[in-house]
Amino acid sequence: MALTYEFLMARAEEAATEAREAKLDNVRHKALRSEAAWRDMAERTLKVDEAKERARFEREQDKAREAAARASPPAEESS
């Protein structure tokens, strides 16, 4: 199962809620660390997704340039 940005942010929100509702300091600190970790994972997932999309776009651009180069006749040399 791939972890999505939305899933990770939902877990971060749950941890934030747990921290706000915690009565004990150690429980609050644990929840805050958890929230920070979930948010960090969410941000990294977002960056990876953006990099994948950028790479896909660049591959499509390369394919289009290659197709255009194959479709155009070779330039004639002048003497």
Secondary structure, DSSP 4 states (H G I P E B T S, - for coil): -PPPHHHHHHHHHHHHHHHHH-SSHHHHHHHHHHHHHHHHHHHHHHHHHHHHHHHHHHHHHHHHHHHHHHHSPPPPPP-
